[in-house]
Amino acid sequence: ASDDVLTGVSVMGGGPLVMGALAAGHLRSLAQLPVRAAAAWSWLLSIGTVAIAGYSIELDTSYYGAGDPHAAGATKDAVFTWLHQDLGLFLLPALVLVMVVVERFVARRFHEAIGRTLVVGVSVMYIGSVIYVFADPARHGSGYAITTAGLVVVGLTMLATIWWGALRTGAVGKPSQRPHLRVGHIGKLGGTS
């Protein structure tokens, strides 16, 4: 459990601290900028998947067994072992990075559809994963089906992002028209050029 404490507090806990510092005084902008809201929501659900759910399992080793295949909750522990790695540590943080790319390179008119759909997809996926781990760990049970539905929405959102961001508009390599993001303006804002 000490490795999870270290990862959860130092690595994953750093994200909300940075986001909190950046969002201080700008929380209203998350509602107005759905891509940023999707990035923040994906990071928070990553913490919910790994740290919160993980700690609850790690602290109840008598039920979940900590790898003991004969424990009462061994199946749930096995599902969580897969789920927290693939979704919580890989997919959700990757979606945060994808939303940074969307913010920078995809035309602004597509941001609302991409951001809001991703929030719905990761929310459904998270709810399904909680059901899958804690209530119904059956291979093709309700938790599995709900998690899969969320993953399908996330996958379709990523395909739409690729289509709108690169293939259809030919916008690869063309930054969005936001002066606060262009490198040439950094020196002017700081007064050095």
ChimeraX attribute file (.defattr): number of C-alpha atoms within 10 A of each C-alpha:
attribute: neighborCount
match mode: 1-to-1
recipient: residues
	/A:1	11
	/A:2	8
	/A:3	7
	/A:4	14
	/A:5	14
	/A:6	12
	/A:7	14
	/A:8	19
	/A:9	13
	/A:10	11
	/A:11	10
	/A:12	20
	/A:13	16
	/A:14	13
	/A:15	16
	/A:16	15
	/A:17	11
	/A:18	11
	/A:19	13
	/A:20	14
	/A:21	11
	/A:22	11
	/A:23	14
	/A:24	10
	/A:25	9
	/A:26	11
	/A:27	12
	/A:28	10
	/A:29	12
	/A:30	15
	/A:31	14
	/A:32	11
	/A:33	16
	/A:34	22
	/A:35	29
	/A:36	20
	/A:37	21
	/A:38	27
	/A:39	25
	/A:40	22
	/A:41	19
	/A:42	26
	/A:43	24
	/A:44	18
	/A:45	21
	/A:46	25
	/A:47	24
	/A:48	18
	/A:49	23
	/A:50	23
	/A:51	22
	/A:52	13
	/A:53	16
	/A:54	20
	/A:55	16
	/A:56	12
	/A:57	22
	/A:58	18
	/A:59	12
	/A:60	12
	/A:61	16
	/A:62	13
	/A:63	17
	/A:64	22
	/A:65	20
	/A:66	18
	/A:67	14
	/A:68	16
	/A:69	13
	/A:70	11
	/A:71	16
	/A:72	13
	/A:73	22
	/A:74	18
	/A:75	22
	/A:76	21
	/A:77	26
	/A:78	18
	/A:79	18
	/A:80	24
	/A:81	15
	/A:82	11
	/A:83	20
	/A:84	22
	/A:85	14
	/A:86	12
	/A:87	22
	/A:88	23
	/A:89	17
	/A:90	13
	/A:91	17
	/A:92	22
	/A:93	20
	/A:94	16
	/A:95	21
	/A:96	21
	/A:97	12
	/A:98	16
	/A:99	26
	/A:100	16
	/A:101	14
	/A:102	24
	/A:103	23
	/A:104	18
	/A:105	18
	/A:106	28
	/A:107	18
	/A:108	16
	/A:109	9
	/A:110	16
	/A:111	21
	/A:112	16
	/A:113	14
	/A:114	23
	/A:115	23
	/A:116	17
	/A:117	20
	/A:118	29
	/A:119	23
	/A:120	15
	/A:121	24
	/A:122	27
	/A:123	19
	/A:124	19
	/A:125	26
	/A:126	24
	/A:127	15
	/A:128	24
	/A:129	28
	/A:130	21
	/A:131	19
	/A:132	25
	/A:133	24
	/A:134	18
	/A:135	14
	/A:136	18
	/A:137	22
	/A:138	14
	/A:139	12
	/A:140	12
	/A:141	13
	/A:142	17
	/A:143	24
	/A:144	22
	/A:145	17
	/A:146	21
	/A:147	23
	/A:148	18
	/A:149	17
	/A:150	24
	/A:151	22
	/A:152	15
	/A:153	19
	/A:154	24
	/A:155	14
	/A:156	16
	/A:157	20
	/A:158	18
	/A:159	12
	/A:160	17
	/A:161	21
	/A:162	16
	/A:163	14
	/A:164	20
	/A:165	22
	/A:166	17
	/A:167	12
	/A:168	10
	/A:169	12
	/A:170	12
	/A:171	15
	/A:172	12
	/A:173	10
	/A:174	13
	/A:175	17
	/A:176	16
	/A:177	13
	/A:178	10
	/A:179	11
	/A:180	10
	/A:181	13
	/A:182	12
	/A:183	9
	/A:184	11
	/A:185	13
	/A:186	14
	/A:187	10
	/A:188	10
	/A:189	10
	/A:190	8
	/A:191	8
	/A:192	7
	/A:193	9
